């Protein structure tokens, strides 16, 4: 698979990879065809797993290469890492404040962002769409970095990141469609809205790959930016949601497992 990908432009590589991550989101959303009610213990564990994958990917696949690349460019390694990381967090903070969205198990009156008359279901989907943007961006930037010829980045590492993001997208797809189904929305509509939350990933992936491929000096900043955005999503959204119920211990175990799986993928393939 890796050898086959090497024959394509990095933007096309990123498109293929993020179509895969979108597909796993759709697979998770398809869970509504099997059951109307998802076990909360299982969902908390899966959300914890997703958090662990994103935290591990932020360091092993994004920050560590950014630091190594910066040193090779004659820049103190910590500067692009810190600047890009904080910019990524700040960007997600602004989007979080501006984009209308609603967290699960919250009343409509608790919607965040600019006030709107949009339906509850739309606001729920936008909340997960907000999560998926930095994930697609991270995959795209990784493929763009691999194509730049810098030793610290490789196609194998980018593939490992895409696999990891795909794994954690399964519970995210289910986390959108299941609550919609529980609120009385039909199975097909719940599925379609659940998978739609992942559409932003191919868009972000293509943009990220194109940006760093054609403007290589921004590469370490872009890697750190994606890491900062993903950590913001984990701490602001995924971890609190997983820890809110009665199964916080399982959410923590899931996080540990997710971190270990992503770390193993990156070290083994990268």
FENGI-V53790 format. One line per field, one symbol per residue. psi: psi as a letter, one per 30 degrees, with the letter a starting at -180 (. if undefined). burial: I if it has 9 or more other C-alpha atoms within 8 Angstrom, else O. A space follows every 10 residues. Layout:
psi = ???
burial = ???
This chain:
psi = eeeeefflke eeeeeeefee eeeeeeeeff fffelekkke eeeeeeeeee eeeeeeeeee fdeeeeeeee efggkkffee eeeeeeeeee eeeeeefekk lklkgklefg klakklglle eeeeeeeeee efefeeeeee eeeeeeffgk ffkleeeeee eeeeeeeffe feeefeeeee efggkleeee eeeeffffef eeeeeeeeee efefiefgee eeeeeeeeee eeeeeedeee efffaghfee eeeeeeeeee eeeeeeeef.
burial = OOOOOIOOOI IIIIIOIIII IIIIIIIIII IIOOOIOOOO IOIIIIIIII IIIIIIIIII IIIIIIIIII IOOOOOIOOI IIIIIIIIII IIIOIIIIII IIOOOOOOOO IIIOOOOOOO OIIIIIIIII IIIIIIIIII IIIIIIIOOI OOIIIIIIII IIIIIIIIII IIIIIIIIII IIOOIOIOOI IIIIIIIIII IIIIIIIIII IIIOOIOOII IIIIIIIIII IIIIIOIIII IIIOIOIIOI IIIIIIIIII IIIOIIOOII
